[in-house]
């Protein structure tokens, strides 16, 4: 029979379909019917698009019922595999609504959905999930009713949804992704009866289980971050990248679920995120710790708070998180010691699975640095010395809002960046009420004025009082305001009660505290330039402030920091890379201006999980590494640029497109560059030069192969070269350039034992920041050792020149030092207007924005 079953026949005809279905109906013992199933799927798909009679025949013969009968007869896994694939292909490709209605009717699909497949076979599970996804892709308000069972107009059974979420937390990511597609397709149908079914017990457990699964991923990420801080390497970094991608995918799934608009789902997700993650884990992890202690929980928590606020757009969630920032840290430390849905943790972001005993709690309390908190109502400043004190071991009643500011003023670079990221994220969270931002101290003054103007226009208070009183606020006490509403919600819904003194003080106080913390940040010397750029962006968003908040003391502090950075920049003029200093500065000026004026902070929150090493002092530079010195120069330039631009921003001046520097000067007539016949483009191999000032020497580039050259050191403007030229016998005193190297950073010295030998360092001609392609090619060669950066990508060369006598050697040394001085002096000359702050400010006019917004700038600010 099987020979005749597969005999040659015209495909894509109704006769062929009739033949296949007849043969399928005759089958009693299933062996090899896969080809028939595939052929039927192809014919039905073809007929749906070309000939309706195909599907009419398909319905008449009840072929789907034959599929079910064949499945019941099957004894091998190949038949269920092929059957699921066949039905999936048909459903995916059918365009006719009539055809879809038929496929979903008669309970055949629900039978296949609930059939007891052997899911120990991974391939079968994959086909089954694809089958569910194919069905969900055809759901609408008409077709979904064919897949549910109802009683008294209420859905009592929905196999597609129930069976799909059984695999929502499968170890295979592809399966989890497919299940989420199924659920989203169900949610976006918008059927009220189905929505009630989804948000009724026990199906609501799916949403809390989602958050529990997400919480476990957060703990896994924290472990990875902790291990990376101890043992950094490319493998651990790639593992963190993968974990971050999955975490953000989960949050985007939450967002997609919420966007479906199902009543109560937003509340279910909000409650689960708060009760399972925010309150017991993330907030308790924000404890003040010794900056020498690698506290990965702090870093991970700050990142996760940013992600949740940025991706999950739920107003109640965002505002509740902000309201929680006014609670003291100890509130959530106590909360986290309880048992939440079977999960126990007394250490915030950790994966503890046993009940905490008294010893563990005592150990936790001993390890957590605690603080004495000045009453906010009695002080407008933030006493960071007491906040970060290691000797203080009493229970902390420091508000979490103040913990974030303490990180800015006293935390390490990663903590600063994390705290700035949280504040920047809050500033950009549209779901937050402006009154919440005002209480946090990060409501931009332009928005304050706009709010006050609206109040004045609707007659809530006199316009004069609203617009010009520095004590003005929508919330003169904590009652009846948006923050007060959410504090009450936290008390009623989550059982956390606390009356914060922050709500009894003037709104000016938190604004002053934020401003004070940001100004303090720019007075710190142990913070990376990239982090300072983030701080500059945030300060830029909050400007301008009133004189009472942004006062002359703040401006004086910023000026001191600026002068220190200018001093550091001047040192680089005599350093390894003066020839590239102006180029780097101009590049960073443009980048910084673009970053400061952007709508978004310079770095994404995930960057706090990948801290960069900072070369902050001469001791950090590996001996003999001009490349490391170049990185330090780059860092110094970036710090100088952001502090310079902040000086302009804070005074309401216009920020020029380019830094204020002098143009290149003319070369002196008697300079070596002129007498040798070179210009600023520099010597290239084969270029003819005059050797009037050259000194004969010998050098061996290969062992045993000594060559004779004439040596020249030449500077032209801000460029300079070491030149080895071969004399032209028939055209003296001229020669041809054979080798040229950078003059700057050559560090010449005469050998101690051989006074005719001159040693020189030959550094690269460019920096990675100016040549990213070259840098990326060598990035794999970077490694960390003992917490410092070791650079293997670029190795400095060495020249040892042998001269005829000691005098010639000293003459060559003198020529090099003289030309380096010429080069450095020219660089310094061109930088002078930029280094003179008063000149730079005078030449930058008023900013081209609303001039009235700068009217409150104190006149004695410079």
C-alpha positions in Angstrom: 0.0 0.0 0.0 2.8 2.4 0.9 4.3 2.0 -2.6 1.1 3.2 -4.2 0.6 5.8 -1.5 3.7 7.7 -2.7 3.2 7.1 -6.4 3.7 10.1 -8.7 0.7 12.4 -8.8 0.1 16.0 -9.9 0.6 18.3 -6.8 -1.5 21.3 -5.8 -4.8 19.8 -7.2 -8.0 18.9 -5.4 -7.7 15.3 -6.6 -4.3 15.0 -4.9 -5.8 16.4 -1.7 -8.7 14.0 -1.9 -6.3 11.1 -2.5 -4.1 12.0 0.5 -7.1 12.4 2.9 -8.6 9.1 1.7 -5.3 7.3 2.3 -4.9 9.0 5.7 -8.4 7.9 6.8 -7.5 4.2 6.0 -4.4 4.2 8.2 -4.9 2.1 11.3 -1.2 1.5 12.3 0.9 4.6 11.9 4.4 4.1 10.6 5.4 6.6 7.9 2.7 9.3 7.4 4.9 12.3 7.9 5.1 13.1 4.2 1.3 12.9 3.9 0.9 15.4 6.8 3.4 17.8 5.2 1.7 17.5 1.8 -1.7 18.2 3.2 -0.4 21.3 5.0 1.1 22.6 1.7 -2.1 22.0 -0.2 -4.4 23.7 2.3 -2.1 26.7 2.4 -2.1 26.8 -1.4 -5.9 26.4 -1.6 -6.5 29.1 1.0 -4.7 31.6 -1.2 -5.8 30.3 -4.6 -8.8 28.0 -4.6 -11.5 28.0 -1.8 -12.6 24.5 -2.8 -9.5 23.0 -1.2 -10.5 24.2 2.3 -14.2 23.4 1.7 -13.1 19.8 1.0 -10.8 19.9 4.1 -13.8 20.9 6.3 -16.1 18.4 4.6 -13.8 15.5 5.3 -13.0 16.8 8.8 -9.3 16.3 8.2 -8.4 17.9 11.6 -10.3 15.1 13.3 -8.2 12.7 11.3 -5.1 14.5 12.6 -6.3 13.9 16.2 -7.0 10.2 15.4 -3.5 9.7 14.0 -2.0 11.3 17.0 -3.9 8.9 19.3 -2.6 6.0 17.3 1.0 7.1 17.3 3.6 5.2 19.3 6.7 7.1 18.2 7.8 10.7 18.7 8.1 11.4 15.0 4.3 11.6 14.4 3.6 14.2 17.2 6.5 16.2 15.9 5.3 16.2 12.3 1.7 16.8 13.4 2.5 19.9 15.5 4.7 21.3 12.7 1.9 20.6 10.1 -0.8 22.3 12.2 1.5 25.2 13.0 2.4 25.8 9.3 -1.3 25.7 8.4 -2.4 28.2 11.1 0.5 30.6 10.4 -0.2 30.7 6.7 -4.0 30.7 6.6 -5.3 34.1 5.6 -9.1 33.5 5.5 -10.9 34.2 8.7 -13.4 31.5 7.8 -10.5 29.0 7.7 -9.2 30.2 11.1 -12.7 29.9 12.6 -12.9 26.3 11.4 -9.5 25.4 12.7 -10.2 26.8 16.1 -13.7 25.3 16.4 -14.8 21.8 17.4 -12.3 21.8 20.4 -9.7 20.1 18.2 -7.1 22.8 19.0 -7.8 22.6 22.7 -7.4 18.9 22.5 -4.0 19.3 20.9 -3.0 22.0 23.4 -3.9 19.8 26.4 -2.6 16.5 24.9 -0.1 14.7 27.1 3.0 15.0 25.0 6.3 13.7 26.2 8.1 16.9 26.8 11.2 15.1 27.9 12.0 15.3 24.2 13.4 18.9 23.8 12.6 19.0 20.1 9.0 18.1 20.8 8.7 20.8 23.4 10.1 23.3 20.9 7.5 22.3 18.3 4.7 22.5 20.9 5.6 26.0 22.0 5.8 27.1 18.3 2.3 25.6 17.9 1.0 27.7 20.8 2.6 30.8 19.4 1.1 30.2 16.0 -2.4 29.9 17.5 -1.8 33.1 19.6 -0.8 35.0 16.5 -4.3 34.5 15.0 -6.2 35.7 18.1 -8.7 38.6 18.0 -11.9 39.3 19.8 -13.8 36.9 17.6 -11.4 34.0 17.4 -10.4 34.0 21.1 -14.0 33.0 22.1 -13.5 29.7 20.3 -10.6 28.7 22.5 -12.2 29.4 25.9 -14.9 27.7 27.9 -17.5 29.9 29.7 -20.1 29.6 32.4 -22.6 32.3 33.1 -20.7 34.6 30.7 -17.5 34.2 32.6 -14.4 32.4 31.3 -13.7 29.2 33.4 -11.1 27.6 31.2 -8.4 28.9 28.7 -6.0 26.1 27.9 -3.8 28.1 25.5 -2.9 30.6 28.2 -2.7 28.1 31.1 -0.5 25.6 29.2 1.7 28.4 27.8 2.6 29.9 31.2 3.5 26.5 32.5 6.8 27.0 30.5 7.2 30.7 31.3 10.3 30.0 33.4 11.9 27.2 31.4 15.7 27.1 31.5 15.8 27.6 27.7 15.6 31.3 26.8 14.0 30.6 23.4 11.1 28.9 25.0 10.6 31.7 27.6 10.6 34.2 24.8 8.0 32.3 22.8 5.8 32.0 25.9 6.0 35.7 26.4 4.9 36.2 22.8 1.8 34.0 23.5 0.9 35.9 26.6 1.3 39.3 25.0 -0.9 38.2 22.0 -3.5 37.2 24.5 -3.3 40.4 26.6 -3.5 42.6 23.5 -6.8 41.1 22.3 -8.5 43.2 24.9 -11.4 40.8 25.7 -12.9 41.8 29.0 -14.0 38.3 30.0 -10.5 36.9 29.3 -8.9 39.8 31.1 -11.0 39.0 34.2 -9.9 35.4 34.0 -6.3 36.4 33.7 -6.5 38.7 36.8 -8.4 36.2 39.0 -6.8 33.7 41.3 -4.9 31.5 40.8 -3.7 33.0 37.5 -2.5 36.2 39.2 0.3 34.2 40.6 1.9 34.3 37.2 2.7 38.0 37.7 4.3 37.6 41.1 6.2 34.6 39.8 7.4 36.7 36.9 8.9 39.2 39.5 10.3 36.3 41.6 12.0 35.0 38.5 13.3 38.5 37.7 14.5 38.9 41.3 16.6 35.7 41.0 18.1 37.1 37.8 19.0 40.2 39.7 20.8 38.2 42.4 22.6 36.3 39.7 23.7 39.6 38.2 24.9 40.8 41.6 27.0 37.6 42.0 28.6 38.2 38.6 29.3 41.9 39.5 30.9 40.8 42.8 33.1 38.2 41.1 34.1 40.7 38.4 35.2 43.3 41.0 37.4 40.7 42.6 38.7 39.0 39.4 38.1 41.3 36.4 38.5 39.7 33.0 36.9 39.5 29.5 34.9 36.4 30.3 33.2 37.9 33.4 32.5 41.1 31.5 30.7 39.2 28.7 28.7 37.3 31.3 27.6 40.6 32.8 26.6 41.9 29.4 24.5 38.8 28.8 22.9 39.1 32.2 22.1 42.8 31.7 20.5 42.1 28.3 18.2 39.4 29.8 17.3 41.7 32.7 16.4 44.5 30.4 14.4 42.2 28.2 12.4 41.1 31.3 11.7 44.7 32.1 10.6 45.5 28.6 8.3 42.5 28.8 6.7 44.0 32.0 6.3 47.2 30.1 4.6 45.4 27.1 2.3 43.6 29.5 1.3 46.9 31.1 0.8 48.6 27.8 -2.0 46.1 27.0 -4.1 48.1 29.4 -5.6 45.2 31.4 -7.2 46.5 34.6 -5.3 45.5 37.8 -2.2 44.1 36.0 -0.3 47.3 36.6 -1.2 47.1 40.2 -0.2 43.4 40.5 3.2 44.1 38.9 3.7 47.2 41.0 2.9 45.3 44.2 5.1 42.4 43.3 8.1 44.6 42.3 7.9 46.6 45.5 7.3 43.7 47.9 9.6 41.1 46.3 12.4 43.3 45.0 12.5 47.1 45.9 11.6 47.0 49.6 13.4 43.8 50.7 16.4 43.8 48.4 17.3 46.9 46.5 16.7 49.7 49.1 18.4 47.8 52.0 21.4 47.3 49.8 22.0 51.1 49.6 23.8 51.1 53.0 26.7 53.4 53.6 29.9 51.3 53.4 33.6 51.8 53.5 34.7 52.8 50.0 37.6 50.3 50.3 35.0 47.5 50.7 33.8 46.2 47.3 30.1 46.3 47.8 28.6 45.0 44.6 25.1 45.1 46.1 25.2 48.9 46.1 26.3 49.0 42.5 23.8 46.4 41.3 20.9 48.0 43.2 21.6 51.5 41.8 21.7 50.0 38.3 18.4 48.1 38.8 16.6 51.1 40.3 17.6 53.0 37.1 16.4 50.2 34.8 13.1 49.8 36.6 12.3 53.5 36.5 13.4 53.9 32.9 11.6 50.9 31.4 8.6 50.1 33.5 6.2 53.0 33.0 3.9 52.7 36.0 3.0 56.0 37.7 2.3 54.4 41.1 5.5 52.4 41.0 7.7 55.4 40.2 6.1 57.7 42.7 6.2 55.0 45.4 9.9 54.4 44.9 10.5 58.1 45.2 8.4 58.3 48.3 10.4 55.4 49.8 13.6 57.5 49.4 12.3 59.7 52.2 12.3 56.8 54.6 15.3 56.0 56.8 17.5 53.2 55.7 16.8 51.2 58.8 13.1 50.9 57.8 14.0 48.7 54.9 16.8 46.9 56.7 14.2 45.7 59.2 11.7 45.0 56.3 14.3 42.8 54.5 14.8 40.6 57.5 11.2 39.4 57.2 10.0 36.5 55.0 8.5 37.6 51.7 6.7 34.9 49.7 9.2 32.3 50.9 12.2 34.4 50.1 14.4 35.4 53.1 17.1 38.0 53.0 18.7 40.1 55.7 21.4 41.5 53.4 19.6 43.1 50.5 20.9 41.8 47.2 22.1 38.4 48.3 20.9 34.9 47.7 20.4 33.7 51.3 18.1 30.7 51.6 18.1 30.0 55.4 16.3 31.7 58.2 18.5 34.5 59.6 19.5 33.8 63.2 20.5 36.3 65.8 24.2 35.9 65.0 23.7 36.6 61.4 21.7 39.7 62.1 24.3 40.9 64.6 27.0 40.3 62.0 25.1 42.2 59.4 24.6 45.1 61.7 28.3 45.1 62.6 29.4 45.0 59.0 27.0 47.8 57.9 28.4 51.3 58.6 25.8 53.3 60.3 25.4 57.1 60.8 24.2 59.9 62.9 21.8 62.1 61.0 21.4 65.8 61.6 17.7 66.8 61.6 17.0 68.1 58.1 14.7 70.7 59.5 17.5 72.3 61.4 20.1 72.3 58.8 20.1 73.1 55.1 23.3 71.3 54.4 24.2 67.6 54.4 26.8 66.5 57.1 28.6 64.0 54.9 31.5 63.7 57.4 29.1 62.1 59.9 27.3 60.2 57.2 30.4 58.4 56.0 32.0 58.0 59.4 33.3 54.5 59.9 33.5 54.8 63.7 29.8 55.4 64.1 28.0 52.1 64.7 24.6 53.2 65.9 21.4 52.3 64.0 21.0 54.6 61.0 18.1 56.8 60.6 19.5 58.5 57.5 16.9 59.0 54.7 17.7 57.1 51.5 17.5 60.4 49.6 20.4 61.6 51.7 22.3 58.3 51.2 22.3 59.0 47.5 23.7 62.4 48.1 26.3 60.9 50.5 27.5 58.7 47.7 27.9 61.8 45.5 30.0 63.6 48.1 32.0 60.8 49.7 31.5 57.5 47.7 33.9 56.0 45.3 33.7 56.6 41.5 31.3 53.8 40.9 29.0 54.8 43.7 29.0 58.4 42.5 28.2 57.4 39.0 25.4 55.1 40.2 23.9 57.8 42.4 24.1 60.3 39.6 22.4 57.8 37.3 19.5 57.4 39.7 19.0 61.1 40.1 19.2 61.6 36.3 16.8 58.8 35.7 14.3 60.3 38.2 14.7 63.7 36.5 13.7 62.1 33.2 10.9 59.9 34.5 7.7 61.4 33.1 5.5 59.3 35.4 6.8 61.2 38.4 4.8 64.1 39.7 6.7 67.4 39.6 6.0 67.8 43.3 8.0 64.6 43.9 10.9 66.0 42.0 10.6 69.3 43.9 10.8 67.4 47.3 13.8 65.5 46.0 15.5 68.8 45.1 15.9 68.0 41.4 13.0 69.9 39.8 14.6 72.3 37.3 13.9 75.9 38.1 12.3 76.5 34.7 9.7 74.0 35.6 9.3 75.5 39.1 8.6 78.9 37.5 6.2 77.4 35.0 4.3 75.6 37.8 4.2 78.8 39.9 2.9 80.8 36.9 0.1 78.3 36.3 -0.8 78.5 40.0 -0.9 82.3 39.9 -3.0 82.3 36.7 -5.7 80.0 38.2 -5.7 82.1 41.4 -4.4 79.6 43.9 -2.3 82.4 45.5 -1.2 85.9 44.6 1.0 86.0 41.6 3.6 88.0 43.4 3.8 85.4 46.2 3.9 82.5 43.8 6.5 83.8 41.4 8.9 85.7 43.6 8.8 84.0 47.1 11.9 81.7 47.4 10.0 79.8 50.1 7.1 79.1 47.7 6.0 75.5 47.1 2.8 73.6 46.3 3.5 71.7 49.5 4.1 73.8 52.6 3.6 70.7 54.7 3.3 67.0 54.0 -0.5 66.7 53.9 -2.6 66.8 50.8 0.5 66.8 48.4 1.6 64.1 46.0 4.5 62.9 48.2 2.1 62.8 51.2 -0.4 60.7 49.2 2.2 58.1 48.4 3.6 58.0 51.9 0.1 57.2 53.1 -0.2 54.5 50.4 3.0 52.9 51.6 1.7 52.9 55.1 -1.7 51.4 54.2 -0.7 48.9 51.5 2.7 47.8 52.6 2.7 48.4 56.4 5.6 50.8 56.5 4.9 53.9 58.6 7.3 56.8 59.1 6.9 60.5 59.3 9.8 62.1 57.6 11.0 65.5 58.8 11.8 66.2 55.2 8.2 67.1 54.6 8.2 69.7 57.3 11.0 71.8 55.8 11.1 74.3 53.0 11.5 72.9 49.5 14.6 75.0 49.3 16.4 72.7 51.6 16.5 69.6 49.4 17.4 71.7 46.4 20.2 73.2 48.3 21.4 69.8 49.4 21.5 68.5 45.9 23.3 71.5 44.6 25.7 71.4 47.5 26.5 67.7 46.8 27.1 68.4 43.1 29.4 71.3 43.8 31.2 69.1 46.3 31.6 66.5 43.6 33.6 68.9 41.4 35.9 69.6 44.3 37.0 65.9 44.5 40.2 64.8 42.9 39.6 61.0 43.0 36.7 61.0 40.6 37.0 60.1 36.9 36.3 62.6 34.2 33.5 60.5 32.8 31.7 60.6 36.1 32.2 64.3 36.4 30.7 64.7 33.0 27.5 63.0 34.3 27.6 65.3 37.3 28.0 68.3 35.0 25.0 67.2 32.9 22.8 66.9 36.0 23.9 70.3 37.3 23.3 71.8 33.8 19.7 70.4 34.0 19.1 72.1 37.3 20.5 75.5 36.4 19.8 78.3 36.9 19.3 78.5 40.7 18.2 81.4 42.8 20.9 83.3 44.6 19.7 81.8 47.9 20.5 78.3 46.5 23.4 78.8 44.1 25.5 81.3 46.0 28.9 82.9 45.7 30.3 80.2 48.0 29.4 77.5 45.4 31.0 79.6 42.7 34.2 80.0 44.7 34.4 76.3 45.2 34.0 75.7 41.5 36.6 78.3 40.7 39.1 76.6 43.0 38.5 73.3 41.3 38.8 74.9 37.9 42.1 76.5 38.9 43.4 73.2 40.1 42.4 71.6 36.8 44.1 74.4 34.9 47.3 73.8 36.9 47.2 70.1 36.0 46.6 71.0 32.3 49.7 73.3 32.3 51.8 70.4 33.7 50.7 68.4 30.7 52.2 71.1 28.5 55.6 69.9 29.7 54.6 66.3 29.7 54.7 63.4 27.2 52.1 64.6 24.7 52.2 68.4 24.3 52.0 68.0 20.6 48.6 66.4 20.8 47.3 68.4 23.7 45.4 71.0 21.8 43.9 68.5 19.3 42.6 66.4 22.2 41.3 69.5 24.0 39.4 70.7 20.9 37.9 67.2 20.4 36.8 66.9 24.1 35.4 70.4 24.1 33.0 69.5 21.3 32.1 66.2 22.9 31.5 67.8 26.3 29.4 70.6 24.9 27.3 68.0 23.0 27.0 65.9 26.2 26.1 68.8 28.5 23.4 70.1 26.1 22.0 66.7 25.3 18.6 65.6 26.6 20.1 62.5 28.1 23.1 61.9 30.5 26.4 61.0 28.8 26.5 57.4 30.1 23.8 54.7 30.3 23.1 53.3 33.8 24.6 49.9 32.8 28.0 51.6 32.6 28.2 51.5 36.4 28.6 47.7 36.2 31.7 48.2 34.1 33.9 50.6 36.0 36.8 52.1 34.1 40.3 52.4 35.7 41.5 56.0 36.2 45.1 57.1 36.1 45.0 59.9 38.6 48.6 60.4 39.6 52.1 59.9 38.4 52.4 56.8 40.5 49.6 55.2 38.5 51.6 55.4 35.3 53.6 52.3 34.6 57.3 53.1 34.3 58.2 53.9 30.7 54.7 53.9 29.4 54.0 57.0 27.3 50.6 55.4 26.3 49.5 55.4 30.0 50.8 59.0 30.3 48.6 59.8 27.3 45.6 58.3 29.0 46.3 60.5 32.0 46.6 63.6 29.8 43.3 62.7 28.2 41.7 62.5 31.7 43.2 65.8 32.7 41.9 67.5 29.6 38.3 66.1 30.1 38.3 67.3 33.7 39.5 70.7 32.7 36.9 71.0 29.9 33.9 70.1 32.0 35.0 72.5 34.8 35.6 75.3 32.3 32.2 74.7 30.6 30.5 74.7 34.0 32.0 78.1 34.8 30.3 79.4 31.7 27.0 77.6 32.3 26.7 78.7 35.9 27.0 82.3 34.9 24.5 82.0 32.1 27.0 82.7 29.3 26.9 81.3 25.8 29.1 78.3 25.3 31.2 78.7 22.2 31.4 75.8 19.7 35.2 75.8 20.0 37.6 76.5 22.9 39.0 79.9 23.1 42.7 79.4 22.0 45.1 81.5 19.9 45.7 80.5 16.3 49.1 79.0 15.3 51.9 81.5 15.2 54.4 82.1 12.5 57.7 80.2 12.6 60.7 82.3 13.6 63.0 83.0 10.6 66.0 81.4 12.4 64.2 78.3 13.7 65.6 74.9 12.8 62.4 74.1 11.0 63.0 77.1 8.7 66.7 76.5 8.2 66.2 72.8 7.5 63.5 73.6 4.9 60.7 71.8 6.7 57.1 73.1 7.3 54.5 72.1 9.8 53.5 69.1 7.8 56.7 67.5 9.0 59.4 65.3 7.6 58.4 62.3 5.6 60.8 59.5 4.4 62.5 60.7 1.2 62.0 64.4 2.0 65.1 66.5 1.3 66.3 68.7 4.3 69.2 71.0 5.0 71.8 69.4 7.5 73.4 72.7 8.6 72.4 72.1 12.2 72.6 68.3 12.1 75.0 66.2 14.2 76.5 63.1 12.7 75.8 59.8 14.6 75.6 56.1 14.3 72.7 53.7 15.2 72.0 50.0 14.7 68.4 49.1 14.0 69.4 45.5 13.6 72.0 43.6 15.5 75.4 43.9 13.8 74.2 46.4 11.2 75.3 49.9 12.2 74.3 52.8 10.0 75.6 56.4 9.7 73.1 59.3 9.9 72.8 63.0 10.6 70.6 63.7 13.6 68.2 66.7 13.8 65.6 67.7 16.4 63.0 70.0 14.9 59.9 71.8 16.2 57.3 73.6 14.1 54.5 75.2 16.1 53.0 72.5 18.3 54.6 69.6 16.4 58.1 68.3 16.6 60.3 65.4 15.3 63.4 63.5 15.8 65.0 63.1 12.3 67.7 60.7 11.0 68.8 61.7 7.5 71.4 60.4 5.1 73.7 63.0 3.7 73.7 63.5 -0.1 77.4 63.3 -1.2 76.8 65.4 -4.3 74.6 68.0 -2.6 76.1 68.9 0.7 74.9 70.1 3.2 71.6 68.4 2.2 70.3 65.0 3.0 67.3 62.7 2.7 65.1 61.8 5.6 65.1 58.1 6.3 63.5 57.9 9.8 61.4 60.3 11.8 59.8 60.0 15.2 57.9 62.3 17.6 60.0 64.8 19.5 57.7 65.2 22.5 58.1 62.6 25.3 61.5 61.3 24.0 63.0 61.8 27.5 66.7 62.1 26.3 69.5 61.2 28.5 73.3 60.5 28.2 74.4 57.1 29.2 76.1 57.0 32.6 79.0 54.8 31.5 79.3 55.9 27.8 79.1 59.7 27.6 79.0 59.5 23.8 75.7 57.6 23.8 72.3 59.3 23.9 69.2 57.3 24.9 65.8 58.3 23.7 62.2 57.0 24.2 60.2 56.7 20.9 56.5 56.9 21.7 53.6 56.3 19.3 52.7 59.1 17.0 49.0 59.1 18.0 46.7 58.3 20.9 43.8 55.8 20.9 41.4 58.6 21.6 42.4 60.1 18.3 42.7 56.8 16.5 39.9 54.5 17.8 40.3 51.9 15.1 43.9 51.3 16.2 42.9 51.3 19.8 40.1 48.7 19.2 42.5 46.5 17.4 44.7 46.4 20.5 42.0 46.5 23.2 42.2 42.7 23.8 45.7 43.2 25.0 44.7 45.2 28.0 44.7 43.5 31.4 44.3 44.5 35.0 46.9 43.7 37.6 46.7 44.6 41.3 43.9 47.1 40.6 45.9 49.1 38.1 45.9 49.3 34.4 48.6 47.4 32.6 49.0 48.4 29.0 50.5 45.8 26.6 48.9 47.2 23.4 51.6 49.8 22.8 55.2 49.5 23.7 57.6 52.5 23.4 60.6 52.1 21.2 64.1 53.1 22.1 66.9 54.8 20.2 70.5 54.8 21.3 72.6 57.1 19.2 76.4 57.0 19.3 78.2 60.3 18.5 81.9 61.0 17.6 82.7 62.6 20.9 81.1 63.8 24.2 80.6 67.4 22.9 78.6 66.1 19.9 76.5 64.1 22.2 75.9 67.1 24.6 75.1 69.2 21.5 72.4 66.8 20.4 70.9 66.7 23.9 70.9 70.5 24.0 69.2 70.6 20.6 66.5 68.2 21.7 65.7 70.1 25.0 65.7 73.4 23.2 63.2 72.2 20.6 61.0 70.6 23.2 60.9 73.9 25.0 60.0 75.8 21.8 57.1 73.3 21.2 55.8 73.5 24.8 56.0 77.3 24.8 54.0 77.5 21.7 51.3 75.1 23.1 51.2 77.2 26.3 50.9 80.4 24.3 48.0 79.2 22.4 46.2 78.0 25.6 46.6 81.2 27.5 43.2 82.8 26.7 41.5 79.5 27.8 43.6 79.3 31.0 42.6 82.9 31.9 39.1 82.4 33.2 38.2 86.1 33.3 39.2 86.6 29.6 37.3 83.5 28.6 34.2 84.6 30.4 34.4 88.1 29.0 34.6 86.8 25.5 31.6 84.5 25.9 28.4 86.5 25.7 25.0 85.9 27.4 23.5 82.6 26.6 21.0 82.6 23.7 18.2 81.3 25.8 15.6 83.1 27.8 17.6 85.9 29.4 15.1 86.3 32.2 16.0 82.8 33.4 19.5 84.1 34.4 18.4 87.3 36.2 18.8 85.7 39.6 22.5 85.0 39.1 24.4 86.7 41.9 26.4 89.7 40.6 29.4 88.9 42.8 29.8 85.4 41.4 33.1 86.0 39.6 
